[in-house]
Each structure stands twice: as C-alpha cells, then as structure tokens.
C-alpha cells in the first residue's frame, strides 16, 4: 500500500514596514548577498512547497514568480488573507513564515512538515540556555527558572484546515504567533528542534550577521576571470556603454549588443566560477534577439546561474583599459549600477581604470579592453554528489 504525498503550501508574511530596522527600504527588500532578504525565504521552499503565497504591502515592491496578496493592518490579519488565498489550491499542510528570517534550511522545513503531518501543528524551538532575570526600572527583582523554556521561530507548520478555521474563529483576537491560536483552542503543538542560525532580521547588525552566516555555509571559494575587447568607432548617436553606464563621448564601442565591455568581462568572470563556459555560449552574437541588447541581461543571467548552484557572489572587480574617455568621473555610478544588477552592497564592487601609456591598440585609441575578476562562494559537496551533478549535466 503506497501513501499519498501531502500537498504543501508556504505562506510568507512580508507586509511589515520594518520601523525598528530603520531606513527608507523595508528590511525584507534589502539586498543580502545577491538577492533580497525576502527572496532567500521564498527560495528556501523551492522543491518542497507546491504553492507559495507572499502577503505584502501593495505599496512595496512585489516578488516575482510567486503569488502575492495584500496584507492587513496586523500580522494576524495578513495571515488570514494569505490563508484565504490558499484555499483554492487545497493544501494539506501550510508553513507560515516571517520574511525577516532568510536563513531557514531545507532540513528544518522537512522536519516541520513531517511533525505537522502527525500532530497537526509543529513549530521550531530552541531551549533557553541563558540565565533569565526579571527586572523593573533596570533593577533585578527575580531570577527565573529557565527549565522548560524555549524561544520559537518560523516557519510554523499546521494542518491547513485546522489553522484556517482557527484564524477565522479568533480573527478579533491578537496573538504573537500562529501556534498561540492552537494553544487557545487546547490543541497540542509539537516542538521541533530549531535552527540556531535561523535568525530574525530586526536591527542593522542582524543583516551583517546574516551575511556572515550565509558566507560561512559556502566554504568552496572560487575565483573567475573575464576579458573583453571592443573596437571604437564614431558614435553617430549610439551611446558608449561601460559597466552599465552611458558615458558622453565622440566614439562608441562596436558590437552586436550594446557592446558594454565591462559587463561582458564580468559576465565571463562569473560564468568561469561555475565552469559554465563564456558569454558567447549563452548569448550568441549571431542571434538577432541580442541585437542592441542591454548587457545587464547577460550579467543577471550569469549571477542567476551562480545562485542556482547555491552560490553567493562575494566580490567583483573590473579594470577598464583605455586612454579616453576619463573613467574617474563615472566610477562611483558604475559601481552603484553593478551593485544594483547583482543585488550586492556597493562595497563589494570594485571599478577602476588604467591606460597603456599610449602603447598598443588601446594606446592608439582604437578600442577599449576590460578585465574582470569575480569571487564566488559555493557550498561544499561530496565527491559522489559532484559525480552525479556531472552526469546530469552531461546527459
């Protein structure tokens, strides 16, 4: 007798304003090593959840490739709206997750699903290990026992029909998490071993810590190089593009796309880190689709390939070799443009220029050359897994 696989859904709550974090951009949309905090959470459910719904503020950027619905005035109201959006797909189990936790691991999700299938409700928890003090006005009044005390995380997993019914029943109440609705109903909630690095992004230092933790997961550090050359020709109205920035000049670069030598070299450097060939293999210069194309498309493609392998881009460096135009006035803008394309902090982007002191084709102002170096961190994989990956790619 074979068992039928349960239908899994994920509901990600991402409508908060992040006032405690500060800044103009809500924390769930801030860049974190190549993608937003929210996108890390969405991607964690890939291959596990059959349906994903993100509850957002309509005034905020909307995630791509997943359903999104407008949230309510409170977290609880937002969860209710997300559950309502999932009813049509009739999931068996729903995982309710806060977008501010980008580091959740696949193993944690699978453990929660397995526990919820048995008990109807399961949450990740970590035992309290620090001494607990109760205080008033910064004066300790009592030392509390930490026995049987836990801190809890998300995602929290539930039988869908159960949690949907409870949210309707208690819609006028206010609870701090979804498991509290089960407690109010007298329903047992199973504790699953939490994930110590499944931290919540609340303050600025939390984002730096998340970046450090993600980097530590990816210990296979690789470096790739790229090199590109394009011929200079009279502009005739065509912009000179370098590192994603249009530079005023009497000459432009000749090429099938926008001929951005800086982004082309950087694309090759990223492809090199994962052994994925060169830019021409992915975007043939004979293909009319790429006629006058924005080279940012090429760079994003290479970055996405790195992320599909579980990698993160740690740092990139571009050197532009030319006599003219002057690069220094545009360097900061180039840095910011590449950072935007790769969703990295500008501090992880280096752009610089040099000349060949009048020597060679660049010295004669016949063309512009660029060199790029990319550093990428990938997860370590076993020799067996590596062989299986090679066989898959070969087939």
Beta strands, then each sheet from edge to edge (+ up, - down):
strand 1: 8-14
strand 2: 31-32
strand 3: 35-36
strand 4: 51-56
strand 5: 67-70
strand 6: 93-98
strand 7: 121-127
strand 8: 132-136
strand 9: 139-144
strand 10: 150-159
strand 11: 190-193
strand 12: 220-234
strand 13: 240-242
strand 14: 245-247
strand 15: 251-253
strand 16: 312-321
strand 17: 349-354
strand 18: 367-378
sheet 1: 5+ 4+ 1+ 6+ 10- 7+ 11+
sheet 2: 2+ 3-
sheet 3: 8+ 9-
sheet 4: 15+ 12- 18+ 16- 17-
sheet 5: 13+ 14-
end
